[in-house]
Amino acid sequence: MNRNIYMDYAATTFIKNEVLEEMMPYLKGFYGNPSSQYSIGFKSKMSIEFARDNISNAINCKSEEVFFTSGATEANNWAIKGFAHGNKERGNHIITTKIEHESLLSSCRYLEGNGFRVTYLSVDEEGLIDLEELKNSIEKDTIIVSIMFANNEIGTIQNIKEIGKICKGKGVVFHCDGVQAFGKVPIDVKELNIDMLSISSHKIYGPKGVGALYVKKGIKLHNLLHGGGQERSKRGGTENVASIVGFGKATEISFNNMKEDMERLTILRDEMIDNLLHIEGSFLNGGSGNNRLPNNINIAFPGINGEDLLFNLDRMGVCVSSGSACQATSMEPSHVLLALGLSKELAKASIRISIGDETTKEDMEYVCENIRNIVDRIRMVTE
Ligand code: PMP
């Protein structure tokens, strides 16, 4: 009998029951506009501020430093474009990496067409940047460095503490895409010297279409969206109240349970990697040990087309991914895997498995067995 096994938690997650319960009243009864001057309006406004407190507590910042957005795509666009436009008298140079999420990379390409210069740092075979190269790339006209906390495809966790130190030492602002790390790795923006942080709700069992940008007090950021006085006039638009409430609740739950949840996932992850590496020729892409997200497995099966593997797994009720969901419609091999030095062929022979709350040891064994069978079958046919 086929099962339904979801192993694409890095693409998105289901909404937890407690999160949905918390959201429901704001979809129906408490529908007041948070900007309105009567009690159901105040109620909405207060619920937003409560969620903001949950998020600021989780990352150790002040609540007025958290701005809600429609997700991390908007947060990344806002951070890099808003900062570049707001600080162009100080310089026009931006540093990022070759393995950022498309929302960051395409914002950088847009800025390149508008008078800015961008350095794209390389990564080593594990996906880590070279800290010396970062130091040497910072020039007099460098205004911002944007480096993701953990990669969405290969799970590599950068040395954020050192990156923060380098940026602080050189007097440049450090923006970090924290989407995949948020809720899985402790993030203390003060201790890590992170000046701006993008996060998203739907990776931590909250609703889709809501996220936030942390902006350290004093940072000059132009608006991306111009509108009313919401979000202290920094981001106009009637707030997505129920989703913000859900995001706040999902944050609270994730951070309360992070240690135990991540310990459990790390054990499952390592067993799964171990199991899959027994398949002839297979190898792991991305970070090793502590440099890898507890829920990420990215593995190549030479001679196999990852899309074929995905299709066959789907028929067995298993959802995994060939890379980033945001680029799943592109036939191009992953820019992240190419940056690790993989050939196009090997990049296309790779799949990403990301586990989460509902993943069990039995699921893991079922998926490994099916992968082994499918790989054997495909290899037999194509030999
Ligand atoms: N950055 C990273 C690292 C991501 O994984 C994602 C989601 N795939 C985003 C940004 C975009 O987030 P959102 O879906 O909230 O726009």
Boltz pocket constraint, residues with backbone or C-beta under 6 A from the ligand:
constraints:
  - pocket:
      binder: B
      contacts: [[A, 10], [A, 11], [A, 70], [A, 71], [A, 72], [A, 73], [A, 74], [A, 76], [A, 101], [A, 103], [A, 148], [A, 150], [A, 151], [A, 152], [A, 177], [A, 179], [A, 180], [A, 199], [A, 200], [A, 201], [A, 209], [A, 210], [A, 211], [A, 325], [A, 326]]
      max_distance: 6.0
